[in-house]
Amino acid sequence: MPFESGVVLTEVKVDKSLAAVRYRYFFVFSLSLTLIVLMMPGSIIEDGKSWVLEWWPWGNSGMNSGGLPIDKLVHAGLFGLCGWALVRGWMSSARQWLVFYIPLLALGALTEGVQHFVPGRGADLLDLVADGVGTSIGVFVAFRQTRQGRRRGAKNIAQ
């Protein structure tokens, strides 16, 4: 449809299936959860950690600084969840993966910058790396699931 300026808009194919809508709602939920968790003051996180340790069956041994890097796993998990839901909800072609990957990396950098100003928190380059690793895993898994689903659908149609 040409406008007076001579610009022609093309139609964008958007998957409006119920599954895609559910993934989109899940993305909004996971993005909200990510922002809430990453913007919490350090005192609330320490209180939550103490509460978890009370219920943790192995005591403090698995959550101290010598154990797993829980902070990095949380960052990777949150961004992996966002990447997975984003791709599953909106990706309609294989070439679009970068369109989802770069904004999530930018969000990771932004949250690290903002954490510098949150009481009890700080910006950490390794957190940004964990955000990138989580995003990569989430986008990759969703991309593979999407491709496998399309292949199965094509096989079912051919039969």
C-alpha positions in Angstrom: 0.0 0.0 0.0 1.8 3.2 -1.1 1.4 6.3 1.0 1.8 9.9 -0.1 5.5 9.8 0.8 6.0 6.9 -1.7 6.9 4.4 1.1 5.6 0.9 0.5 4.9 -1.2 3.6 5.1 -4.9 3.3 3.1 -7.4 5.3 4.8 -9.0 8.2 3.8 -12.6 8.7 2.9 -13.0 12.4 2.0 -16.4 13.9 -1.3 -15.8 15.7 -1.8 -19.3 16.9 -2.8 -20.0 20.5 0.7 -21.6 21.2 2.5 -18.4 20.0 0.2 -16.2 22.1 0.9 -18.3 25.2 4.7 -18.1 24.6 4.3 -14.3 24.2 2.5 -14.1 27.6 5.2 -16.3 29.1 7.9 -14.0 27.7 6.2 -11.0 29.4 6.1 -13.0 32.6 9.8 -14.1 32.3 11.0 -10.6 31.4 9.1 -9.1 34.4 10.6 -11.7 36.7 14.0 -11.0 35.3 13.8 -7.3 35.9 12.3 -7.7 39.4 15.0 -10.2 40.5 17.9 -8.2 39.0 16.7 -4.9 40.4 16.2 -6.1 44.0 18.3 -4.5 46.6 21.1 -6.7 48.0 19.5 -6.8 51.5 16.4 -8.5 50.1 18.5 -11.0 48.3 20.5 -11.8 51.4 17.3 -12.3 53.4 16.0 -14.6 50.7 19.2 -16.5 50.7 19.0 -17.0 54.5 15.5 -18.2 54.2 16.4 -20.7 51.5 19.4 -22.0 53.6 17.0 -22.7 56.4 15.1 -25.2 54.1 18.2 -26.3 52.1 18.6 -30.1 53.0 22.4 -30.0 52.7 23.0 -27.0 55.0 25.2 -24.2 53.9 27.8 -26.4 52.1 26.3 -26.1 48.6 25.5 -22.4 48.6 28.7 -20.8 50.0 31.3 -19.1 47.9 33.1 -22.4 47.4 30.0 -24.1 45.9 28.2 -23.4 42.7 28.1 -19.8 41.5 24.4 -19.3 42.2 24.4 -15.7 41.1 25.7 -16.6 37.6 23.3 -19.5 37.3 20.4 -17.2 38.2 21.5 -14.7 35.6 21.9 -17.4 32.9 18.6 -19.0 33.8 16.6 -15.8 33.7 18.0 -14.7 30.4 17.8 -18.2 28.9 14.1 -18.3 29.8 13.6 -14.9 28.2 15.4 -15.9 25.0 13.6 -19.2 24.8 10.1 -17.6 25.2 10.9 -14.7 22.9 12.0 -16.9 20.0 9.1 -19.4 20.5 6.6 -16.5 20.6 7.7 -14.4 17.7 10.2 -16.1 15.4 8.8 -16.9 12.0 12.0 -17.5 10.0 15.4 -18.8 10.7 17.1 -15.5 9.9 15.4 -13.7 12.7 17.4 -15.2 15.6 19.8 -12.2 15.7 16.8 -9.8 16.0 16.0 -11.5 19.3 19.6 -12.1 20.5 20.9 -8.6 20.3 18.1 -6.8 22.3 18.4 -9.4 25.1 22.2 -8.8 25.3 21.5 -5.1 25.4 19.0 -5.6 28.2 21.7 -7.6 30.1 24.2 -4.7 29.7 21.5 -2.2 30.8 20.5 -4.3 33.9 24.2 -4.5 34.9 24.6 -0.8 34.5 21.5 -0.1 36.6 22.6 -2.6 39.3 25.6 -0.4 39.9 23.1 2.1 41.5 21.0 -0.4 43.4 21.9 -0.6 47.1 23.8 -3.7 47.9 24.3 -4.7 44.3 27.0 -4.0 41.8 27.8 -4.2 38.1 29.8 -7.3 37.2 31.3 -8.3 33.9 30.9 -12.0 34.7 27.1 -11.4 35.2 27.0 -9.9 31.7 28.8 -13.0 30.4 26.3 -15.2 32.2 23.4 -13.2 30.7 24.9 -13.8 27.2 25.5 -17.5 27.8 21.9 -17.9 29.1 20.5 -15.9 26.2 22.5 -18.0 23.7 21.3 -21.3 25.3 17.7 -20.1 25.4 17.7 -18.9 21.8 19.5 -22.0 20.5 17.1 -24.4 22.2 14.0 -22.5 21.0 15.4 -22.3 17.5 16.1 -26.1 17.5 12.6 -26.8 18.8 11.0 -24.5 16.2 12.9 -26.2 13.4 12.1 -29.7 14.6 8.5 -28.8 14.9 8.4 -27.4 11.3 10.1 -30.6 10.0 7.6 -32.8 11.8 4.8 -30.8 10.4 6.2 -31.1 6.9 6.6 -34.8 7.3 3.0 -35.2 8.5 1.7 -33.2 5.5 3.8 -35.3 3.1 2.4 -38.5 4.5 
